Amino acid sequence: MRVSAVLGLTLFLALSGCENYDLDLHDQVSYKIQEYPRFRPPENSVTIAGDRADYENEDGALLVNPHLGAKGMLERGKELYNIYCIPCHGADGTTNNTPVAEKFDPRPANLMDDAVLELTEGEIFQRIMYGTGVMPGYKTDLSDEEAWEVTAYVLKLQKRE
Ligand code: HEC
């Protein structure tokens, strides 16, 4: 009797401190994504992508691809387009009935529409970086150069290059 009582008490004490901890790392008592308090990056710190220029408020009509003519640009642009843009715009830029596209209202633009054909390359670059309407921006996924590569590939799809 006494032995099992001691055992029970020891077990109780051993386990009672553990209720907040879970072997599953996802469920531990730490701050979760977007949970307060959020920590700001230290002042003057630079992200691993470097200190990036902000093109959002610049005149898109004046922005030009600084990498034009770079070797392999269209190949890399196609590769990136097929990762980041296909889910909503389709491989040829005209499809907007993919399972992802159907979730959007308005539906993703047909990249061959006159309104899109009239955008300058700088305006397309801005749409890719910062999004437009309900389309999300990709500036956290793509470097400036990569966004220009996708832009060049979009122009190629539109047969403007
Ligand atoms: C998650 C879905 C989604 C993805 C992925 C996506 N788009 Fe879009 N895109 C949209 C939607 C939705 C619109 C229409 C936005 C609106 O009118 O509110 C749009 C519109 C556009 C337009 C037209 C903008 C205008 O002003 O007429 C361009 C150009 C464009 N997308 C290019 C791209 C490129 C290039 C990529 C890949 C980097 C991309 N999109 C990835 C959903 C997406």
Backbone and ligand atoms as CSV (ligand in chain L), in Angstrom:
chain,resi,resn,atom,element,x,y,z
A,1,MET,N,N,0.832,-1.215,0.000
A,1,MET,CA,C,0.000,0.000,0.000
A,1,MET,C,C,0.856,1.250,0.000
A,2,ARG,N,N,1.740,1.283,1.021
A,2,ARG,CA,C,2.552,2.490,1.170
A,2,ARG,C,C,3.471,2.697,-0.048
A,3,VAL,N,N,4.036,1.573,-0.542
A,3,VAL,CA,C,4.943,1.648,-1.693
A,3,VAL,C,C,4.228,2.234,-2.909
A,4,SER,N,N,3.013,1.711,-3.117
A,4,SER,CA,C,2.317,2.206,-4.312
A,4,SER,C,C,1.901,3.664,-4.137
A,5,ALA,N,N,1.590,4.063,-2.891
A,5,ALA,CA,C,1.249,5.474,-2.657
A,5,ALA,C,C,2.443,6.365,-2.970
A,6,VAL,N,N,3.623,5.941,-2.531
A,6,VAL,CA,C,4.842,6.724,-2.794
A,6,VAL,C,C,5.104,6.774,-4.286
A,7,LEU,N,N,4.923,5.594,-4.904
A,7,LEU,CA,C,5.138,5.529,-6.356
A,7,LEU,C,C,4.192,6.482,-7.093
A,8,GLY,N,N,2.934,6.412,-6.642
A,8,GLY,CA,C,1.914,7.260,-7.264
A,8,GLY,C,C,2.251,8.724,-7.113
A,9,LEU,N,N,2.675,9.094,-5.906
A,9,LEU,CA,C,3.005,10.492,-5.643
A,9,LEU,C,C,4.207,10.923,-6.501
A,10,THR,N,N,5.205,10.031,-6.570
A,10,THR,CA,C,6.394,10.356,-7.370
A,10,THR,C,C,5.989,10.565,-8.820
A,11,LEU,N,N,5.161,9.641,-9.317
A,11,LEU,CA,C,4.721,9.754,-10.709
A,11,LEU,C,C,3.955,11.052,-10.941
A,12,PHE,N,N,3.062,11.349,-9.974
A,12,PHE,CA,C,2.259,12.572,-10.079
A,12,PHE,C,C,3.159,13.792,-10.156
A,13,LEU,N,N,4.166,13.822,-9.234
A,13,LEU,CA,C,5.072,14.979,-9.211
A,13,LEU,C,C,5.896,15.043,-10.487
A,14,ALA,N,N,6.326,13.873,-10.960
A,14,ALA,CA,C,7.181,13.843,-12.147
A,14,ALA,C,C,6.425,14.337,-13.369
A,15,LEU,N,N,5.140,13.973,-13.457
A,15,LEU,CA,C,4.392,14.309,-14.672
A,15,LEU,C,C,3.688,15.652,-14.603
A,16,SER,N,N,3.415,16.109,-13.347
A,16,SER,CA,C,2.569,17.299,-13.251
A,16,SER,C,C,3.242,18.544,-13.811
A,17,GLY,N,N,4.570,18.564,-13.828
A,17,GLY,CA,C,5.228,19.748,-14.368
A,17,GLY,C,C,5.256,19.760,-15.880
A,18,CYS,N,N,4.772,18.686,-16.475
A,18,CYS,CA,C,4.970,18.545,-17.924
A,18,CYS,C,C,3.751,18.907,-18.752
A,19,GLU,N,N,2.660,19.294,-18.085
A,19,GLU,CA,C,1.439,19.425,-18.884
A,19,GLU,C,C,1.539,20.500,-19.970
A,20,ASN,N,N,2.464,21.447,-19.786
A,20,ASN,CA,C,2.591,22.485,-20.804
A,20,ASN,C,C,3.487,22.078,-21.968
A,21,TYR,N,N,4.087,20.952,-21.808
A,21,TYR,CA,C,5.055,20.578,-22.837
A,21,TYR,C,C,4.571,19.382,-23.621
A,22,ASP,N,N,4.831,19.412,-24.874
A,22,ASP,CA,C,4.389,18.358,-25.751
A,22,ASP,C,C,5.579,17.941,-26.583
A,23,LEU,N,N,5.683,16.678,-26.832
A,23,LEU,CA,C,6.829,16.238,-27.636
A,23,LEU,C,C,6.688,16.704,-29.082
A,24,ASP,N,N,5.455,17.009,-29.455
A,24,ASP,CA,C,5.224,17.530,-30.800
A,24,ASP,C,C,5.649,19.003,-30.805
A,25,LEU,N,N,6.689,19.325,-31.545
A,25,LEU,CA,C,7.234,20.692,-31.505
A,25,LEU,C,C,6.208,21.748,-31.879
A,26,HIS,N,N,5.229,21.353,-32.681
A,26,HIS,CA,C,4.234,22.332,-33.121
A,26,HIS,C,C,3.393,22.850,-31.953
A,27,ASP,N,N,3.200,21.992,-30.939
A,27,ASP,CA,C,2.291,22.351,-29.853
A,27,ASP,C,C,2.996,22.839,-28.598
A,28,GLN,N,N,4.177,23.301,-28.699
A,28,GLN,CA,C,4.876,23.711,-27.491
A,28,GLN,C,C,4.480,25.126,-27.059
A,29,VAL,N,N,4.875,25.454,-25.817
A,29,VAL,CA,C,4.526,26.779,-25.325
A,29,VAL,C,C,5.537,27.812,-25.812
A,30,SER,N,N,5.492,28.093,-27.062
A,30,SER,CA,C,6.355,29.150,-27.590
A,30,SER,C,C,5.447,30.079,-28.380
A,31,TYR,N,N,5.981,31.192,-28.832
A,31,TYR,CA,C,5.159,32.104,-29.609
A,31,TYR,C,C,4.884,31.500,-30.967
A,32,LYS,N,N,3.643,31.569,-31.377
A,32,LYS,CA,C,3.289,31.054,-32.684
A,32,LYS,C,C,3.344,32.205,-33.698
A,33,ILE,N,N,3.346,31.818,-34.954
A,33,ILE,CA,C,3.397,32.812,-36.024
A,33,ILE,C,C,2.272,33.822,-35.824
A,34,GLN,N,N,2.594,35.105,-35.917
A,34,GLN,CA,C,1.640,36.208,-35.794
A,34,GLN,C,C,1.064,36.385,-34.399
A,35,GLU,N,N,1.633,35.671,-33.417
A,35,GLU,CA,C,1.145,35.834,-32.063
A,35,GLU,C,C,1.920,36.974,-31.398
A,36,TYR,N,N,1.250,37.747,-30.561
A,36,TYR,CA,C,1.931,38.839,-29.874
A,36,TYR,C,C,2.706,38.313,-28.690
A,37,PRO,N,N,3.768,38.920,-28.176
A,37,PRO,CA,C,4.310,40.139,-28.756
A,37,PRO,C,C,5.156,39.833,-29.982
A,38,ARG,N,N,5.000,40.666,-31.018
A,38,ARG,CA,C,5.843,40.482,-32.200
A,38,ARG,C,C,7.135,41.221,-31.984
A,39,PHE,N,N,8.201,40.587,-32.368
A,39,PHE,CA,C,9.495,41.235,-32.210
A,39,PHE,C,C,9.881,41.927,-33.498
A,40,ARG,N,N,10.214,43.193,-33.381
A,40,ARG,CA,C,10.660,43.940,-34.552
A,40,ARG,C,C,12.114,43.597,-34.801
A,41,PRO,N,N,12.541,43.611,-36.065
A,41,PRO,CA,C,13.969,43.380,-36.313
A,41,PRO,C,C,14.780,44.507,-35.687
A,42,PRO,N,N,15.976,44.210,-35.216
A,42,PRO,CA,C,16.795,45.270,-34.619
A,42,PRO,C,C,16.978,46.425,-35.607
A,43,GLU,N,N,17.098,47.625,-35.059
A,43,GLU,CA,C,17.225,48.807,-35.908
A,43,GLU,C,C,18.440,48.680,-36.840
A,44,ASN,N,N,18.287,49.162,-38.048
A,44,ASN,CA,C,19.355,49.138,-39.060
A,44,ASN,C,C,19.753,47.734,-39.515
A,45,SER,N,N,18.951,46.728,-39.143
A,45,SER,CA,C,19.299,45.391,-39.622
A,45,SER,C,C,18.860,45.250,-41.078
A,46,VAL,N,N,19.529,44.383,-41.798
A,46,VAL,CA,C,19.257,44.204,-43.226
A,46,VAL,C,C,18.804,42.758,-43.424
A,47,THR,N,N,17.759,42.546,-44.215
A,47,THR,CA,C,17.271,41.179,-44.413
A,47,THR,C,C,18.303,40.382,-45.202
A,48,ILE,N,N,18.181,39.043,-45.176
A,48,ILE,CA,C,19.171,38.238,-45.899
A,48,ILE,C,C,19.107,38.521,-47.390
A,49,ALA,N,N,17.987,39.056,-47.864
A,49,ALA,CA,C,17.883,39.373,-49.289
A,49,ALA,C,C,18.561,40.714,-49.591
A,50,GLY,N,N,19.098,41.362,-48.557
A,50,GLY,CA,C,19.743,42.654,-48.776
A,50,GLY,C,C,18.761,43.783,-48.559
A,51,ASP,N,N,19.270,44.998,-48.580
A,51,ASP,CA,C,18.429,46.166,-48.388
A,51,ASP,C,C,17.749,46.459,-49.714
A,52,ARG,N,N,16.432,46.213,-49.804
A,52,ARG,CA,C,15.796,46.282,-51.118
A,52,ARG,C,C,15.135,47.615,-51.384
A,53,ALA,N,N,15.265,48.030,-52.607
A,53,ALA,CA,C,14.618,49.281,-53.009
A,53,ALA,C,C,13.113,49.052,-53.063
A,54,ASP,N,N,12.351,50.109,-52.882
A,54,ASP,CA,C,10.903,50.022,-52.932
A,54,ASP,C,C,10.419,50.697,-54.212
A,55,TYR,N,N,9.856,49.898,-55.129
A,55,TYR,CA,C,9.428,50.448,-56.426
A,55,TYR,C,C,7.926,50.703,-56.462
A,56,GLU,N,N,7.266,50.442,-55.323
A,56,GLU,CA,C,5.800,50.465,-55.339
A,56,GLU,C,C,5.230,51.815,-55.765
A,57,ASN,N,N,5.844,52.887,-55.264
A,57,ASN,CA,C,5.269,54.202,-55.560
A,57,ASN,C,C,5.959,54.921,-56.716
A,58,GLU,N,N,6.831,54.200,-57.398
A,58,GLU,CA,C,7.472,54.823,-58.556
A,58,GLU,C,C,6.534,54.746,-59.756
A,59,ASP,N,N,6.784,55.579,-60.737
A,59,ASP,CA,C,5.962,55.568,-61.937
A,59,ASP,C,C,6.348,54.344,-62.770
A,60,GLY,N,N,5.427,53.358,-62.819
A,60,GLY,CA,C,5.713,52.108,-63.519
A,60,GLY,C,C,6.038,52.311,-64.991
A,61,ALA,N,N,5.543,53.418,-65.557
A,61,ALA,CA,C,5.795,53.670,-66.983
A,61,ALA,C,C,7.269,53.991,-67.218
A,62,LEU,N,N,7.956,54.401,-66.152
A,62,LEU,CA,C,9.362,54.799,-66.314
A,62,LEU,C,C,10.344,53.698,-65.904
A,63,LEU,N,N,9.800,52.639,-65.258
A,63,LEU,CA,C,10.693,51.560,-64.808
A,63,LEU,C,C,11.029,50.650,-65.984
A,64,VAL,N,N,12.322,50.437,-66.214
A,64,VAL,CA,C,12.692,49.522,-67.299
A,64,VAL,C,C,13.582,48.402,-66.751
A,65,ASN,N,N,13.486,47.276,-67.420
A,65,ASN,CA,C,14.244,46.101,-67.001
A,65,ASN,C,C,15.752,46.369,-67.105
A,66,PRO,N,N,16.441,46.427,-65.952
A,66,PRO,CA,C,17.870,46.723,-66.007
A,66,PRO,C,C,18.693,45.510,-66.434
A,67,HIS,N,N,18.040,44.352,-66.561
A,67,HIS,CA,C,18.785,43.132,-66.880
A,67,HIS,C,C,18.536,42.687,-68.317
A,68,LEU,N,N,17.911,43.560,-69.090
A,68,LEU,CA,C,17.543,43.189,-70.457
A,68,LEU,C,C,18.751,42.643,-71.215
A,69,GLY,N,N,18.538,41.520,-71.882
A,69,GLY,CA,C,19.619,40.934,-72.671
A,69,GLY,C,C,20.507,40.002,-71.866
A,70,ALA,N,N,20.249,39.877,-70.546
A,70,ALA,CA,C,21.076,38.980,-69.724
A,70,ALA,C,C,20.884,37.535,-70.196
A,71,LYS,N,N,21.957,36.775,-70.179
A,71,LYS,CA,C,21.902,35.397,-70.666
A,71,LYS,C,C,20.966,34.548,-69.797
A,72,GLY,N,N,20.109,33.781,-70.426
A,72,GLY,CA,C,19.254,32.837,-69.701
A,72,GLY,C,C,18.060,33.490,-69.022
A,73,MET,N,N,17.827,34.794,-69.286
A,73,MET,CA,C,16.744,35.493,-68.578
A,73,MET,C,C,15.374,34.866,-68.859
A,74,LEU,N,N,15.095,34.592,-70.135
A,74,LEU,CA,C,13.772,34.057,-70.466
A,74,LEU,C,C,13.588,32.641,-69.926
A,75,GLU,N,N,14.672,31.858,-69.921
A,75,GLU,CA,C,14.572,30.493,-69.382
A,75,GLU,C,C,14.250,30.556,-67.881
A,76,ARG,N,N,14.960,31.429,-67.173
A,76,ARG,CA,C,14.697,31.540,-65.732
A,76,ARG,C,C,13.304,32.123,-65.494
A,77,GLY,N,N,12.922,33.070,-66.342
A,77,GLY,CA,C,11.592,33.670,-66.223
A,77,GLY,C,C,10.506,32.622,-66.397
A,78,LYS,N,N,10.710,31.749,-67.375
A,78,LYS,CA,C,9.713,30.698,-67.625
A,78,LYS,C,C,9.624,29.750,-66.426
A,79,GLU,N,N,10.803,29.387,-65.911
A,79,GLU,CA,C,10.840,28.481,-64.764
A,79,GLU,C,C,10.076,29.099,-63.579
A,80,LEU,N,N,10.333,30.382,-63.321
A,80,LEU,CA,C,9.681,31.060,-62.190
A,80,LEU,C,C,8.191,31.253,-62.454
A,81,TYR,N,N,7.843,31.613,-63.699
A,81,TYR,CA,C,6.422,31.775,-64.054
A,81,TYR,C,C,5.696,30.465,-63.766
A,82,ASN,N,N,6.340,29.344,-64.156
A,82,ASN,CA,C,5.692,28.047,-63.984
A,82,ASN,C,C,5.567,27.634,-62.524
A,83,ILE,N,N,6.293,28.306,-61.652
A,83,ILE,CA,C,6.144,28.042,-60.221
A,83,ILE,C,C,5.122,29.011,-59.620
A,84,TYR,N,N,5.292,30.301,-59.900
A,84,TYR,CA,C,4.527,31.323,-59.175
A,84,TYR,C,C,3.245,31.783,-59.864
A,85,CYS,N,N,3.149,31.662,-61.171
A,85,CYS,CA,C,2.005,32.264,-61.861
A,85,CYS,C,C,1.015,31.237,-62.393
A,86,ILE,N,N,1.526,30.065,-62.771
A,86,ILE,CA,C,0.656,29.022,-63.345
A,86,ILE,C,C,-0.583,28.724,-62.506
A,87,PRO,N,N,-0.455,28.665,-61.162
A,87,PRO,CA,C,-1.641,28.259,-60.384
A,87,PRO,C,C,-2.863,29.125,-60.676
A,88,CYS,N,N,-2.678,30.376,-61.058
A,88,CYS,CA,C,-3.829,31.243,-61.305
A,88,CYS,C,C,-3.975,31.639,-62.772
A,89,HIS,N,N,-2.852,31.797,-63.483
A,89,HIS,CA,C,-2.950,32.310,-64.856
A,89,HIS,C,C,-2.768,31.232,-65.925
A,90,GLY,N,N,-2.420,30.013,-65.505
A,90,GLY,CA,C,-2.223,28.944,-66.481
A,90,GLY,C,C,-0.920,29.125,-67.248
A,91,ALA,N,N,-0.483,28.047,-67.916
A,91,ALA,CA,C,0.818,28.055,-68.589
A,91,ALA,C,C,0.886,29.118,-69.687
A,92,ASP,N,N,-0.226,29.372,-70.355
A,92,ASP,CA,C,-0.177,30.331,-71.469
A,92,ASP,C,C,-0.698,31.716,-71.077
A,93,GLY,N,N,-1.054,31.884,-69.813
A,93,GLY,CA,C,-1.495,33.198,-69.336
A,93,GLY,C,C,-2.961,33.501,-69.594
A,94,THR,N,N,-3.677,32.541,-70.195
A,94,THR,CA,C,-5.082,32.837,-70.528
A,94,THR,C,C,-6.067,32.044,-69.677
A,95,THR,N,N,-5.549,31.081,-68.920
A,95,THR,CA,C,-6.453,30.198,-68.184
A,95,THR,C,C,-6.777,30.785,-66.821
A,96,ASN,N,N,-8.036,30.917,-66.496
A,96,ASN,CA,C,-8.321,31.347,-65.132
A,96,ASN,C,C,-9.405,30.484,-64.499
A,97,ASN,N,N,-9.381,29.201,-64.891
A,97,ASN,CA,C,-10.341,28.283,-64.263
A,97,ASN,C,C,-9.635,27.146,-63.533
A,98,THR,N,N,-8.403,27.417,-63.083
A,98,THR,CA,C,-7.700,26.408,-62.274
A,98,THR,C,C,-8.375,26.362,-60.894
A,99,PRO,N,N,-8.136,25.287,-60.125
A,99,PRO,CA,C,-8.763,25.210,-58.788
A,99,PRO,C,C,-8.426,26.426,-57.925
A,100,VAL,N,N,-7.222,26.994,-58.067
A,100,VAL,CA,C,-6.861,28.167,-57.267
A,100,VAL,C,C,-7.575,29.398,-57.820
A,101,ALA,N,N,-7.555,29.541,-59.133
A,101,ALA,CA,C,-8.163,30.720,-59.769
A,101,ALA,C,C,-9.638,30.846,-59.407
A,102,GLU,N,N,-10.301,29.698,-59.271
A,102,GLU,CA,C,-11.741,29.723,-58.985
A,102,GLU,C,C,-12.071,30.324,-57.629
A,103,LYS,N,N,-11.066,30.424,-56.771
A,103,LYS,CA,C,-11.312,30.994,-55.444
A,103,LYS,C,C,-11.321,32.518,-55.487
A,104,PHE,N,N,-10.936,33.109,-56.624
A,104,PHE,CA,C,-10.784,34.560,-56.687
A,104,PHE,C,C,-11.972,35.259,-57.335
A,105,ASP,N,N,-12.311,36.384,-56.765
A,105,ASP,CA,C,-13.362,37.232,-57.331
A,105,ASP,C,C,-12.871,38.677,-57.244
A,106,PRO,N,N,-12.507,39.320,-58.300
A,106,PRO,CA,C,-12.596,38.827,-59.681
A,106,PRO,C,C,-11.576,37.737,-59.967
A,107,ARG,N,N,-11.868,36.939,-60.993
A,107,ARG,CA,C,-10.960,35.893,-61.436
A,107,ARG,C,C,-9.650,36.514,-61.926
A,108,PRO,N,N,-8.550,35.728,-61.879
A,108,PRO,CA,C,-7.275,36.230,-62.394
A,108,PRO,C,C,-7.413,36.748,-63.827
A,109,ALA,N,N,-6.703,37.835,-64.092
A,109,ALA,CA,C,-6.798,38.455,-65.413
A,109,ALA,C,C,-6.257,37.517,-66.485
A,110,ASN,N,N,-6.855,37.594,-67.671
A,110,ASN,CA,C,-6.298,36.944,-68.845
A,110,ASN,C,C,-5.147,37.837,-69.306
A,111,LEU,N,N,-3.930,37.299,-69.273
A,111,LEU,CA,C,-2.763,38.145,-69.543
A,111,LEU,C,C,-2.705,38.606,-71.003
A,112,MET,N,N,-3.612,38.086,-71.842
A,112,MET,CA,C,-3.657,38.534,-73.239
A,112,MET,C,C,-4.714,39.622,-73.450
A,113,ASP,N,N,-5.415,39.996,-72.376
A,113,ASP,CA,C,-6.426,41.060,-72.509
A,113,ASP,C,C,-5.762,42.376,-72.892
A,114,ASP,N,N,-6.501,43.194,-73.648
A,114,ASP,CA,C,-5.953,44.492,-74.082
A,114,ASP,C,C,-5.416,45.298,-72.910
A,115,ALA,N,N,-6.178,45.291,-71.788
A,115,ALA,CA,C,-5.766,46.104,-70.637
A,115,ALA,C,C,-4.391,45.671,-70.137
A,116,VAL,N,N,-4.117,44.377,-70.203
A,116,VAL,CA,C,-2.821,43.880,-69.720
A,116,VAL,C,C,-1.739,44.113,-70.785
A,117,LEU,N,N,-2.140,44.003,-72.045
A,117,LEU,CA,C,-1.177,44.255,-73.127
A,117,LEU,C,C,-0.721,45.708,-73.110
A,118,GLU,N,N,-1.566,46.564,-72.556
A,118,GLU,CA,C,-1.216,47.992,-72.519
A,118,GLU,C,C,-0.303,48.359,-71.355
A,119,LEU,N,N,-0.151,47.437,-70.398
A,119,LEU,CA,C,0.730,47.747,-69.258
A,119,LEU,C,C,2.172,47.793,-69.749
A,120,THR,N,N,2.953,48.721,-69.214
A,120,THR,CA,C,4.377,48.748,-69.557
A,120,THR,C,C,5.073,47.633,-68.783
A,121,GLU,N,N,6.312,47.321,-69.176
A,121,GLU,CA,C,7.017,46.249,-68.459
A,121,GLU,C,C,7.188,46.614,-66.980
A,122,GLY,N,N,7.397,47.915,-66.714
A,122,GLY,CA,C,7.563,48.362,-65.332
A,122,GLY,C,C,6.284,48.165,-64.527
A,123,GLU,N,N,5.143,48.369,-65.188
A,123,GLU,CA,C,3.863,48.180,-64.486
A,123,GLU,C,C,3.615,46.701,-64.199
A,124,ILE,N,N,4.019,45.840,-65.126
A,124,ILE,CA,C,3.883,44.392,-64.885
A,124,ILE,C,C,4.813,43.989,-63.733
A,125,PHE,N,N,6.036,44.513,-63.757
A,125,PHE,CA,C,6.999,44.250,-62.673
A,125,PHE,C,C,6.392,44.654,-61.326
A,126,GLN,N,N,5.766,45.831,-61.284
A,126,GLN,CA,C,5.140,46.286,-60.023
A,126,GLN,C,C,4.003,45.362,-59.603
A,127,ARG,N,N,3.183,44.900,-60.565
A,127,ARG,CA,C,2.079,43.992,-60.217
A,127,ARG,C,C,2.640,42.712,-59.596
A,128,ILE,N,N,3.744,42.208,-60.188
A,128,ILE,CA,C,4.348,40.969,-59.680
A,128,ILE,C,C,4.902,41.194,-58.269
A,129,MET,N,N,5.577,42.308,-58.070
A,129,MET,CA,C,6.209,42.575,-56.775
A,129,MET,C,C,5.196,42.875,-55.673
A,130,TYR,N,N,4.208,43.718,-55.998
A,130,TYR,CA,C,3.338,44.232,-54.925
A,130,TYR,C,C,1.892,43.756,-55.027
A,131,GLY,N,N,1.578,42.971,-56.080
A,131,GLY,CA,C,0.215,42.508,-56.243
A,131,GLY,C,C,-0.667,43.613,-56.789
A,132,THR,N,N,-1.898,43.255,-57.089
A,132,THR,CA,C,-2.856,44.257,-57.571
A,132,THR,C,C,-4.251,43.733,-57.305
A,133,GLY,N,N,-5.151,44.586,-56.834
A,133,GLY,CA,C,-6.491,44.107,-56.504
A,133,GLY,C,C,-6.396,42.916,-55.559
A,134,VAL,N,N,-7.007,41.810,-55.951
A,134,VAL,CA,C,-6.983,40.631,-55.083
A,134,VAL,C,C,-5.770,39.733,-55.343
A,135,MET,N,N,-4.938,40.103,-56.326
A,135,MET,CA,C,-3.733,39.288,-56.585
A,135,MET,C,C,-2.648,39.617,-55.565
A,136,PRO,N,N,-2.077,38.570,-54.928
A,136,PRO,CA,C,-1.020,38.831,-53.942
A,136,PRO,C,C,0.288,39.239,-54.623
A,137,GLY,N,N,1.157,39.925,-53.905
A,137,GLY,CA,C,2.468,40.298,-54.436
A,137,GLY,C,C,3.496,39.229,-54.104
A,138,TYR,N,N,4.581,39.238,-54.860
A,138,TYR,CA,C,5.583,38.181,-54.685
A,138,TYR,C,C,6.949,38.709,-54.292
A,139,LYS,N,N,6.981,39.887,-53.677
A,139,LYS,CA,C,8.291,40.464,-53.394
A,139,LYS,C,C,9.054,39.716,-52.290
A,140,THR,N,N,8.335,38.940,-51.498
A,140,THR,CA,C,9.072,38.165,-50.499
A,140,THR,C,C,9.577,36.840,-51.083
A,141,ASP,N,N,9.048,36.458,-52.236
A,141,ASP,CA,C,9.477,35.198,-52.851
A,141,ASP,C,C,10.512,35.415,-53.941
A,142,LEU,N,N,10.396,36.553,-54.623
A,142,LEU,CA,C,11.263,36.798,-55.776
A,142,LEU,C,C,12.207,37.964,-55.502
A,143,SER,N,N,13.448,37.826,-55.967
A,143,SER,CA,C,14.361,38.973,-55.904
A,143,SER,C,C,13.927,39.942,-57.003
A,144,ASP,N,N,14.469,41.169,-56.984
A,144,ASP,CA,C,14.135,42.132,-58.035
A,144,ASP,C,C,14.453,41.533,-59.401
A,145,GLU,N,N,15.634,40.919,-59.486
A,145,GLU,CA,C,16.061,40.373,-60.776
A,145,GLU,C,C,15.109,39.267,-61.242
A,146,GLU,N,N,14.695,38.420,-60.288
A,146,GLU,CA,C,13.773,37.338,-60.667
A,146,GLU,C,C,12.431,37.900,-61.136
A,147,ALA,N,N,11.963,38.974,-60.474
A,147,ALA,CA,C,10.689,39.570,-60.888
A,147,ALA,C,C,10.819,40.136,-62.302
A,148,TRP,N,N,11.993,40.687,-62.635
A,148,TRP,CA,C,12.210,41.179,-64.007
A,148,TRP,C,C,12.253,40.004,-64.986
A,149,GLU,N,N,12.804,38.866,-64.541
A,149,GLU,CA,C,12.860,37.687,-65.418
A,149,GLU,C,C,11.446,37.209,-65.735
A,150,VAL,N,N,10.588,37.181,-64.702
A,150,VAL,CA,C,9.192,36.771,-64.945
A,150,VAL,C,C,8.524,37.788,-65.866
A,151,THR,N,N,8.800,39.078,-65.641
A,151,THR,CA,C,8.219,40.125,-66.482
A,151,THR,C,C,8.589,39.882,-67.946
A,152,ALA,N,N,9.878,39.607,-68.185
A,152,ALA,CA,C,10.335,39.384,-69.560
A,152,ALA,C,C,9.610,38.188,-70.165
A,153,TYR,N,N,9.375,37.162,-69.350
A,153,TYR,CA,C,8.689,35.974,-69.872
A,153,TYR,C,C,7.220,36.280,-70.162
A,154,VAL,N,N,6.592,37.117,-69.320
A,154,VAL,CA,C,5.195,37.500,-69.584
A,154,VAL,C,C,5.121,38.248,-70.923
A,155,LEU,N,N,6.077,39.149,-71.151
A,155,LEU,CA,C,6.094,39.891,-72.428
A,155,LEU,C,C,6.257,38.915,-73.593
A,156,LYS,N,N,7.043,37.875,-73.367
A,156,LYS,CA,C,7.249,36.886,-74.437
A,156,LYS,C,C,5.940,36.134,-74.706
A,157,LEU,N,N,5.255,35.738,-73.603
A,157,LEU,CA,C,3.962,35.052,-73.774
A,157,LEU,C,C,2.996,35.941,-74.560
A,158,GLN,N,N,3.083,37.245,-74.292
A,158,GLN,CA,C,2.188,38.191,-74.970
A,158,GLN,C,C,2.699,38.554,-76.360
A,159,LYS,N,N,3.830,37.969,-76.723
A,159,LYS,CA,C,4.458,38.224,-78.030
A,159,LYS,C,C,4.808,39.693,-78.211
A,160,ARG,N,N,5.224,40.318,-77.108
A,160,ARG,CA,C,5.620,41.728,-77.198
A,160,ARG,C,C,7.133,41.845,-77.256
A,161,GLU,N,N,7.825,40.694,-77.116
A,161,GLU,CA,C,9.285,40.785,-77.101
A,161,GLU,C,C,9.875,40.272,-78.375
L,1,HEC,C1,C,-3.106,33.348,-56.367
L,1,HEC,C2,C,-3.550,33.707,-57.698
L,1,HEC,C3,C,-2.584,34.484,-58.553
L,1,HEC,C4,C,-1.260,34.227,-58.788
L,1,HEC,C5,C,-0.438,33.069,-58.263
L,1,HEC,C6,C,-0.815,35.238,-59.708
L,1,HEC,N1,N,-1.846,36.074,-60.027
L,1,HEC,FE1,FE,-1.772,37.599,-61.352
L,1,HEC,N2,N,-3.725,38.036,-60.966
L,1,HEC,C7,C,-4.523,37.337,-60.103
L,1,HEC,C8,C,-5.806,37.993,-60.014
L,1,HEC,C9,C,-6.983,37.518,-59.170
L,1,HEC,C10,C,-5.746,39.113,-60.862
L,1,HEC,C11,C,-6.852,40.153,-61.064
L,1,HEC,C12,C,-6.724,41.128,-59.903
L,1,HEC,C13,C,-7.870,42.073,-59.791
L,1,HEC,O1,O,-8.346,42.571,-60.824
L,1,HEC,O2,O,-8.293,42.341,-58.645
L,1,HEC,C14,C,-4.428,39.100,-61.455
L,1,HEC,C15,C,-3.973,40.042,-62.362
L,1,HEC,C16,C,-2.728,40.014,-62.963
L,1,HEC,C17,C,-2.272,40.955,-63.965
L,1,HEC,C18,C,-3.081,42.100,-64.565
L,1,HEC,C19,C,-2.960,43.306,-63.715
L,1,HEC,C20,C,-3.716,44.491,-64.251
L,1,HEC,O3,O,-3.488,45.573,-63.710
L,1,HEC,O4,O,-4.525,44.363,-65.190
L,1,HEC,C21,C,-0.997,40.598,-64.300
L,1,HEC,C22,C,-0.092,41.275,-65.309
L,1,HEC,C23,C,-0.661,39.440,-63.508
L,1,HEC,N3,N,-1.737,39.102,-62.709
L,1,HEC,C24,C,0.542,38.769,-63.576
L,1,HEC,C25,C,0.901,37.731,-62.745
L,1,HEC,C26,C,2.214,37.111,-62.748
L,1,HEC,C27,C,3.337,37.458,-63.703
L,1,HEC,C28,C,2.212,36.168,-61.770
L,1,HEC,C29,C,3.349,35.318,-61.290
L,1,HEC,C30,C,4.435,36.032,-60.661
L,1,HEC,C31,C,0.877,36.182,-61.167
L,1,HEC,N4,N,0.136,37.150,-61.776
L,1,HEC,C32,C,0.479,35.328,-60.165
L,1,HEC,C33,C,-4.190,36.213,-59.392
L,1,HEC,C34,C,-2.936,35.656,-59.342
